[in-house]
Amino acid sequence: MKKIYNLKGEKTINLRIESSGGGVNHYMKEIVVFPEGSKTINAKILLEDKKGKTPFVVTLDGSTSYSDFENITKYEWKIDGGRSLTGDVINYTFENPGKYDVVLTVETESGKRDSEVILIEVERGNSPPVADIRTKPKLESGSSVLVGYTPFIVNFYGGKSTDAEENIVQYKWILDGTVGGVTELFGEKQEYIFRKSGEYVMRLRVSDSEGAFSEKVIKIKVKEPPIVPVVSVFPESGTAPLVVEFNASLSTCRLENCKIISYEWDYDDDTKMVRGGAFTTHQFENPGSYAVKLTAITDSGDRVSDLIYVTVTDTPLISCFVSSRTSGIAPLTVSFDPTRCSKGEITKYQWDFGDGYISGKQKTVHTYVENGTYSVVLRVFNKEGGVNEMKETIIVGGG
């Protein structure tokens, strides 16, 4: 039997069944007739913020979707045409900036479906920096373990770390394995001397101004050296230019059949590293504190280094000159030479001859034309603004 309902509304269908034995059964069914084009299922997406910055974390809520007469049995999400996600409520993180279509499709148990689409706009947000560690000596390619002998001198450099916003504000080095547990250091560069054998972990944490950070870790394995470098230095300090003698001839091997065949000297100044014997001499031209690095090399290729410190100070600024004569008959010509006894890094000379004449030359000659007693003053200056002076008396008598 087929019945077409042309009017909307609730309808009650009654079915009466009589058996051949005279029994009667009644069945009743309620149906609803909707106007043509009406929906019985509605997909609905709830989302507080549709705009944000990476990483943009959202909760997509489809639980308020409804069907008038059937249960919704399936919630399917698609984000910008990507893979399907299911569930009435899901969490999603937008890692990259862009505009994204979010589609929710709901389906009832009888297969009826409905969809809703919303647009989410994501701007670039703050990305955490990416930590990077470089070392001297260098790590072997593909390795995260640095191996050396005590005293193992390692320079750590974090300057190759990157940040999309160029906003790194802190480099924090965390060294685990030292006496006392953990050592914390701050700054883009660090130098550390491992004086005891053992295994260490160096962690670099780089942070930006918004508190985002990342870490990089390397391991350091320090062993007892096969060589014991011993260096004597004379002198250990003095004024520039300073000539220093180094003697590493008392360095020894710990192992049998071990022989030191050469030495490398790095003077920590603008000169090149020198490879040669146990004895060497070097002149330090400028003031400063120098960490001279000695590396002893064995016939089997083992290399062990040690640092020796030399301190070079400024030469005191001293004004001094030699006069060709200090008395005589007018006209009296006198030459003045400061190069024989003045000291320091002199950048300027200023002469006052005591008779109203002055000069800015280094060496100079002056003629006194009148009798009298004159006080000659030489003032010398250095680049830091320091000044020193010397006075001398010139007596000019009549003829």
Order of alpha helices (4+ residues) and beta strands (2+ residues): beta-beta-beta-beta-beta-beta-beta-beta-beta-beta-beta-beta-beta-beta-beta-beta-beta-beta-beta-beta-beta-beta-beta-beta-beta-beta-beta-beta-beta-beta-beta-beta-beta-beta-beta-beta-beta
